[in-house]
Amino acid sequence: MKIFIYSLIAIAFALIVFNITLLDFDNLLGGDSLIALIGIIASLCAVCILLIFKISKNIEEKTKR
């Protein structure tokens, strides 16, 4: 499970980097830049959720001992 979570986090970071390359800094809220911003925000949310899940699994392991 640990490797799966780390791989999902790596994929989310790769999506963030990919979406940053699609940004047009002259027009951030128009066209493909808006879609890229939404993708960046969604990927950041996915990373936060995965980190919370990882921390909860660590807490669950410690309370079982």
N, C-alpha and C positions, 0 to 999 in steps of 0.2 A: 504494500500500500504506500510505503514511503517513497519508493521510486516513481510510482504513478503520480503522486502529488507533485514531486519535484519536476517531472516531465511536463505536467500541465502548467506549472508556473513558468517553466522555460518557454513553452509554446506561447503563453500569454505575453511574456516579455518580447518574444520575437514579433508578435503581432503589433505590439506598441512601437517597436523600431520600424516595422514596415509602414505603419500608418503615419509615423512622423515624416517618412520620406515622401508621402503623398500630400503633405500640407503645403498650401500656397500662402505664405506669410503676408502677402499683399492683400489677400481677400480670404480671411479665415472663416467667415460665416457664409460662404457661397460655394456652390458646386461641390466638387469632390473634397474640398477641405472640410466642409461640414460633416460629411460622411466619415472622413478620417478622424475628426475630433470625437465623434460618437464612438468610433471603434477604439480610440485610445482610452476614453472614459470607461467603456465596457470592459476592456482588458484590465484596467486598473482595479475595477470592481471585482473581477474574477480573481486577481492576485490576492486582494484583501480577503475574499471569502475562503480561498484555499489556505491562506496563512492562519485564519481563525480556525478552520477545520483541523489543521496540523497541530495547533496549540491545544485544541480541545482533546485530540487523541493523546497528546503527551500528558495532559492532566488526568485523563481516564486511566492511562497506564499507571501513573503514580498513585492514584487512589485505590487501585486494585491490589497493590502490594501491601 
